[in-house]
């Protein structure tokens, strides 16, 4: 992935909640290069969600209706772990 694209996504990972910042930035650092182009696009679209929705998905136990989004959320959660 071009450095400018990675930088743009890392900037979009900066949210209003520290927990989101850490989870999303860790995911980009550890996993983003391994995603397929469609998964990369899906992650970019996920970053358009409001902070409260992202927090609910990542920490609040809310499961997205779309299976592919739910899988991506699980992957983000896993990458943010120890």
DAKA-V244505 format. One record per backbone hydrogen bond with DSSP energy under -1.0 kcal/mol. CO is the residue of the C=O (numbers start at 1). NH is the residue of the N-H. Records with the same first field share a line. If there is no record, write none. Layout:
CO=NH, NH
This chain:
2=6
3=7
4=8
5=9
6=10
7=11
8=12
9=13
11=14
17=21
18=22
19=23
20=24
21=25
22=26
23=27
24=28
25=29
26=30
27=31, 32
31=34
32=35
36=40
37=41
38=42
39=43
40=44
41=45
42=46
43=47
45=48
46=49
50=54
51=55
52=56
53=57
54=58
55=59, 60
56=62
66=70
67=71
68=72
69=73
70=74
71=75
72=76
73=77
74=78
75=79
76=80
